[in-house]
Amino acid sequence: MACCSHIISEEFDDYNKHVTPIVNELYKLREIEHSKDTMKNKYILAKNKLKKVYKLLREYDNLVLDRPMWVELHDRMVYYYTYLNNTNLKNYDLPIFRETRHNDSVKWWVESFDKKLVSKTVAHFDTHEDMGLPEDPYQLLEKNGVMNKTKLKNGSCGLIYWPITCYLLSKCANNIVWCMPSWTYDNNLKSEQVLTLDKNDELYYIRYPSKKKDEFRLKEAVKIAKKGELDDLSKFKFAQKHTFNRLRTSTIKAWDKLATIIDNGFILDIDLDYFVCNGDKYSKKSYKKDWGDLQSTGRIHTNPGHLNPRALYEGKEGQTVIKQLKKEIKLVEKRIQIFLDGLKILKDNYNIKPGIINLSDSTKSLFSGNSTRAIFTNEYTPKYFVPILHYKLIEGFKKIYGNKLFC
């Protein structure tokens, strides 16, 4: 009997044969992490392997069947975030900072401000405004109202909906622009306001009166100033006056407006849930009542069951979800392209470029080597989408700003 050309085995089944090359690269990435080499050398070895895994997964293009490998790829990426952040800050003209939790980004902004890399403007691209108020202001401030930067570096900006407030507490910003995606209900707005700490040690935003009523003002956090209340800011234990803008930037026309309210050297703060966001469907009325987390348009939450153990997701339900996710990816890629086109307009038409770029994954990372990232209260961006968002955005930044300004 003639010898077979290869052994009949499950791994050579048409359904499985694409898996081995991807898993082999992921194993190699784990091995690199567990070596005793320097982080610099580890990243040199890992960089092309991370890209290879990404390309293989995009080539097969199945966000249902291959989801465990997308999740694993994200964790392998996150392992290098702190190294990349420090390297960018020290050695590059346009640093990119990467974090899984948005609040952890603030320490990099403050360091960048201290190094005179940025202006006092933050363009905050996010489904959420992230201006929550810490219950204990002295978790961040000294008794004299000055931010304790050592505490900040050690994680004192502790919750994911605090970052903009934390940065205002550092007094490094006086112009905040919340750049909103299409699915938010909040209307465009410009207001002058002050972040204050009163004699009872309570933080509030106090807004100067305006003829235009803000129907989306969170009354528990943002007060309207009484007559004369803001005439003397020295009476507060802390006060930081700033301009607050809300601007929907989901269409390219809005970027000309954005150019009039930001300046060169701004902080380009990107929460990846600006492009795709977990949440729920809310009517405008219920959103204003509960302030719930809105999902992005076209969000597919369904994860089909294992109805056919020998051919996962080959049934009607599985194939439907696979097609829906491919459709959602196209929506996400369209949003990314509008965003990148907008950045190019700022650069080419207005000579406005960011001083730093921040990418906040806003999703958990359970096995990246840092247990502080392993939390279940940070699942705004679908984890399996994050590598796609990173690679698309960073490739876009290279085309706009050049590929030697960051790593």
Number of C-alpha atoms within 10 A of each C-alpha: 3 4 6 7 6 7 9 9 7 10 13 14 10 8 14 11 12 17 16 12 12 20 15 12 17 21 11 14 22 15 12 17 21 11 10 9 11 10 17 13 11 18 21 11 15 23 13 11 17 19 15 16 21 19 15 14 21 14 10 12 14 16 20 20 17 17 15 11 19 24 20 19 26 26 19 21 21 23 19 20 16 14 15 21 20 15 17 19 20 12 12 15 14 22 25 24 25 25 21 26 26 28 24 24 24 23 23 22 25 22 15 20 18 11 11 11 20 25 21 19 24 27 23 23 25 22 25 18 19 19 19 18 20 20 10 11 20 17 16 23 20 13 12 9 17 15 21 17 17 11 16 21 16 11 18 21 25 18 19 19 19 20 24 23 21 29 22 23 23 21 17 20 24 19 21 24 21 25 27 23 24 17 16 18 17 19 12 14 16 16 15 16 23 24 22 22 20 14 11 7 15 14 23 19 25 21 21 16 15 12 5 9 9 14 10 14 13 13 10 8 14 17 17 15 17 11 9 7 12 19 9 8 14 9 14 16 18 23 24 19 20 20 17 19 19 19 23 23 22 20 13 16 11 14 22 15 13 19 19 10 16 22 23 18 19 23 27 21 24 20 25 27 25 25 25 28 24 18 16 13 16 16 11 12 10 11 17 16 11 9 13 13 17 20 22 24 18 15 21 16 13 14 12 17 12 13 14 11 9 9 12 16 21 17 14 11 14 21 16 14 19 23 14 15 21 14 14 18 18 11 17 21 17 13 19 19 16 17 22 19 16 22 23 21 19 22 17 12 11 14 12 18 23 25 23 26 20 23 23 24 29 24 26 24 28 18 16 22 16 11 10 13 19 16 13 10 12 18 19 22 26 20 21 20 20 24 20 19 20 18 14 15 19 16 12 20 18 13 12 17 16 12 13 10 15 23 15
